[in-house]
Amino acid sequence: MGKIDKKLLILISNNKKRAMKNLFRQYLPYLMGYKRQFFFAILGMIAVAVGTAGTAEIIKPVLDDVFINKDERMLAIVPFFLIAVFALKGVGQYIQTYYMSYIGLDVVKTLRNNLVKHLTHQDMQFFQTMHSGEILSRTTNDIARIQTVVTSLIPNLIRESLTIVALTAYVIYSSPKLAFYFLIIMPLAILPLSRLAKKMKKYSKLSQESTASMTARLGEILSNIEVIKSNSTQNIESQKFSIENQNVFHYLVKQVKINALTSPIMEILGSVAIGLVVYVGGTEVIEGRMTVGAFFAFSAALFMLYTPIKRVSSIYNQAQDAIVANERMFELLSLQPKITSGSIELKEPITKLSFENISLAYGEKSALNRVSITMQKGKSIALVGDSGAGKSSFVNLLVRFYDPSEGKILVNSEDYTNLTLSSLHKKIAYVTQRIYIFNDTIAQNVAYGEELDEKRVIEALKKAHALEFVENLESGVETVLTESGNNLSGGQRQRIALARALYKEPDVLILDEATSALDNKSEVLIQKALEALKEEMITITVAHRLSTIENSDTILVFKQGEIVCQDTHQSLLENCEEYQKLAKVLA
């Protein structure tokens, strides 16, 4: 083997040790947060270790005093000692299992809460680049694997280590000579076990990645079920899922295979060590240097010692799975959003919004190029343009889904990056073409993010022309909407979303094709309602029909990320060639 290969092996070994240390270093502080529970768990582990060593010690008087010397007094005492030792082990095991499971489940709950909270603060770009199935997999499957670290691996490692210490001390005390043969051979198991652990980590990573892909595929199927059914492509999608599922199966089987090898290796090496002990110990007994009871007590301790050693080696392999899951989780936790909240609380009403030479790029792609516009309270602004012209980018900047690549956006006279996100969003209501409905009551959906006031809910529903159909529902505003609001029609969902925006009583109302699912009659009524509210806010509308923007104070015509024209509807029809083309499409 060359020098480079040796250095590589040393590096891999050091990295593995470092990963194990990091894993335990990261989670031991969590355990320290549960001092009382951890104290009782440790007491339980000590009880198991002492009880296990005590079990071996009882064998000596059973054989020497009861069966060989026929001591009736010992015959009466030994069963009680036996019961006491096993009771100590049993109670210790129960206490340790209960308290460590409690700690583990609570830690996982905290981890999951922290991760979800952290993810919700990430930038929109994060959610657009990472598949939702991947996120779901990391917050469920990966954290479930990490749960075993706290509930099982750490406590088992501590318990088995204490047991090994207790039994090793006992076998050395019983017969240093016999202990030597066993303790010199068992460390030889480290080399093959470390190689298995390396493979285990590799397949754990592949297993978790394939599980994430499978979850993503399933999420895609459920999200697009209407398209799948309307095209009768169930078999095609099932086949795609089957391939992802097969990959998961393949890597899980590899893990099982590697894990299963641990036991035979320990069995073979253990049998060699025990065979030597039996031979040397038998010689000691035959030659009278050791009693039968002492030999069997030693042998029992040796057999008992073998079990925790085997478990520790198994724990090491299982930890590789948790290490990979932990790395994947901390990849997410280490992500920091670029869109961060400012420090100034926006308290006064928004009366003016200004774009000053604003440019926006998504990577290499330019979405907006040196856009300047001022919008005043009481004015309605409409945005028109071909798909990809920059309309959505314009409104995305207003709610700070993104920050401009160049230029400034001023709210009143303050750079909006200096404002807290919560105070900015409190004054801006954004209704998108894609309607978001929560699995909750209509009242909670309308008052989302605000304190629930039923009178205000009814008023908002009335303004959005949704009260009539809501009152006809069996439970009225207390009707629970299903996932995505599938127990409502598209137009009804759109009106609920509009009512949610109006409930906020915003200073800025953004409607991104927010009435596209409404019939003409409903749309006209909502336009009248918005016209009545116009003086109270800045209204920004992304147009889908000409009828929704004809009365706007200013219409901005977008083309390739620039505002090529801006004026009233009539003036643009006369003077803007681009608007004339769009008017034919929007009519």
Secondary structure, DSSP 8 states (H G I E B T S, - for coil): --HHHHHHHHHHHHHHHHHHHHHHHHHHHHHHTTHHHHHHHHHHHHHHHHHHHHHHHHHHHIIIIIIIS--HHHHHHHHHHHHHHHHHHHHHHHHHHHHHHHHHHHHHHHHHHHHHHHHHTS-HHHHHHS-HHHHHHIIIIIHHHHHHIIIIIHHHHHHHHHHHHHHHHHHHHH-HHHHHHHHHHGGGGHHHHHHHHHHHHHHHHHHHHHHHHHHHHHHHHHHTHHHHHHTT-HHHHHHHHHHHHHHHHHHHHHHHHHHHHHHHHHHHHHHHHHHHHHHHHHHHHHTTSS-HHHHHHHHHHHHHHHHHHHHHHHHHHHHHHHHHHHHHHHHHHT---SS---SB---S---EEEEEEEEEEETTEEEEEEEEEEEETT-EEEEEESTTSSHHHHHHHHTTSS--SEEEEEETTEEGGGB-HHHHHHSEEEE-SS----SSBHHHHHTTTS---HHHHHHHHHHTT-HHHHHTSTTGGG-B--GGGTTS-HHHHHHHHHHHHHHT--SEEEEESTTTTS-HHHHHHHHHHHHHHGGGSEEEEE-SSGGGTTT-SEEEEEETTEEEEEE-HHHHHHH-HHHHHHHHHH-
